[in-house]
Amino acid sequence: QVQLVESGGGLVQAGGSLRLSCAASGSTFAINGMGWYRQAPGKQRELVAAIASGGGPNYADSVRGRFTISRDSTKNTVYLQMNSLKPEDTADYYCHADLRGIAGDEYESWGQGTQVTVSS
């Protein structure tokens, strides 16, 4: 089992920046890829950014060029640097991990979410 805890959310002015962190604990050896999703009021949860172990990042078109995802494997932590924030970035942001068990079974874990509010 892997637990994910997000931090770094808050209220920021349009054009400002925030850095989200996601700390993993438990069976962290099983973590393959990690990523960030967000869910705005009245909308479905969507992928924001993802990064595989030893691989390059992928971004949603709406955040490409503004957000940067990174991962520190030694600290079992993934980050999301959010620059040039827009009001439409307002959402609950969730950390996500893809995991592979010792037998090769794939499963996933979700964090509890952290709120990001961008004022206009």
Secondary structure as a PSIPRED ss2 file (coil, helix, strand):
# PSIPRED VFORMAT (PSIPRED V4.0)

   1 Q C   1.000  0.000  0.000
   2 V E   0.000  0.000  1.000
   3 Q E   0.000  0.000  1.000
   4 L E   0.000  0.000  1.000
   5 V E   0.000  0.000  1.000
   6 E E   0.000  0.000  1.000
   7 S E   0.000  0.000  1.000
   8 G C   1.000  0.000  0.000
   9 G C   1.000  0.000  0.000
  10 G E   0.000  0.000  1.000
  11 L E   0.000  0.000  1.000
  12 V E   0.000  0.000  1.000
  13 Q E   0.000  0.000  1.000
  14 A C   1.000  0.000  0.000
  15 G C   1.000  0.000  0.000
  16 G C   1.000  0.000  0.000
  17 S C   1.000  0.000  0.000
  18 L E   0.000  0.000  1.000
  19 R E   0.000  0.000  1.000
  20 L E   0.000  0.000  1.000
  21 S E   0.000  0.000  1.000
  22 C E   0.000  0.000  1.000
  23 A E   0.000  0.000  1.000
  24 A E   0.000  0.000  1.000
  25 S E   0.000  0.000  1.000
  26 G E   0.000  0.000  1.000
  27 S C   1.000  0.000  0.000
  28 T H   0.000  1.000  0.000
  29 F H   0.000  1.000  0.000
  30 A H   0.000  1.000  0.000
  31 I E   0.000  0.000  1.000
  32 N E   0.000  0.000  1.000
  33 G E   0.000  0.000  1.000
  34 M E   0.000  0.000  1.000
  35 G E   0.000  0.000  1.000
  36 W E   0.000  0.000  1.000
  37 Y E   0.000  0.000  1.000
  38 R E   0.000  0.000  1.000
  39 Q E   0.000  0.000  1.000
  40 A C   1.000  0.000  0.000
  41 P C   1.000  0.000  0.000
  42 G C   1.000  0.000  0.000
  43 K C   1.000  0.000  0.000
  44 Q C   1.000  0.000  0.000
  45 R C   1.000  0.000  0.000
  46 E E   0.000  0.000  1.000
  47 L E   0.000  0.000  1.000
  48 V E   0.000  0.000  1.000
  49 A E   0.000  0.000  1.000
  50 A E   0.000  0.000  1.000
  51 I E   0.000  0.000  1.000
  52 A C   1.000  0.000  0.000
  53 S C   1.000  0.000  0.000
  54 G C   1.000  0.000  0.000
  55 G C   1.000  0.000  0.000
  56 G C   1.000  0.000  0.000
  57 P E   0.000  0.000  1.000
  58 N E   0.000  0.000  1.000
  59 Y E   0.000  0.000  1.000
  60 A C   1.000  0.000  0.000
  61 D C   1.000  0.000  0.000
  62 S C   1.000  0.000  0.000
  63 V C   1.000  0.000  0.000
  64 R E   0.000  0.000  1.000
  65 G C   1.000  0.000  0.000
  66 R C   1.000  0.000  0.000
  67 F E   0.000  0.000  1.000
  68 T E   0.000  0.000  1.000
  69 I E   0.000  0.000  1.000
  70 S E   0.000  0.000  1.000
  71 R E   0.000  0.000  1.000
  72 D E   0.000  0.000  1.000
  73 S H   0.000  1.000  0.000
  74 T H   0.000  1.000  0.000
  75 K H   0.000  1.000  0.000
  76 N C   1.000  0.000  0.000
  77 T E   0.000  0.000  1.000
  78 V E   0.000  0.000  1.000
  79 Y E   0.000  0.000  1.000
  80 L E   0.000  0.000  1.000
  81 Q E   0.000  0.000  1.000
  82 M E   0.000  0.000  1.000
  83 N C   1.000  0.000  0.000
  84 S C   1.000  0.000  0.000
  85 L C   1.000  0.000  0.000
  86 K C   1.000  0.000  0.000
  87 P H   0.000  1.000  0.000
  88 E H   0.000  1.000  0.000
  89 D H   0.000  1.000  0.000
  90 T C   1.000  0.000  0.000
  91 A E   0.000  0.000  1.000
  92 D E   0.000  0.000  1.000
  93 Y E   0.000  0.000  1.000
  94 Y E   0.000  0.000  1.000
  95 C E   0.000  0.000  1.000
  96 H E   0.000  0.000  1.000
  97 A E   0.000  0.000  1.000
  98 D E   0.000  0.000  1.000
  99 L E   0.000  0.000  1.000
 100 R E   0.000  0.000  1.000
 101 G C   1.000  0.000  0.000
 102 I C   1.000  0.000  0.000
 103 A C   1.000  0.000  0.000
 104 G C   1.000  0.000  0.000
 105 D C   1.000  0.000  0.000
 106 E E   0.000  0.000  1.000
 107 Y E   0.000  0.000  1.000
 108 E E   0.000  0.000  1.000
 109 S E   0.000  0.000  1.000
 110 W E   0.000  0.000  1.000
 111 G C   1.000  0.000  0.000
 112 Q C   1.000  0.000  0.000
 113 G C   1.000  0.000  0.000
 114 T E   0.000  0.000  1.000
 115 Q E   0.000  0.000  1.000
 116 V E   0.000  0.000  1.000
 117 T E   0.000  0.000  1.000
 118 V E   0.000  0.000  1.000
 119 S E   0.000  0.000  1.000
 120 S C   1.000  0.000  0.000
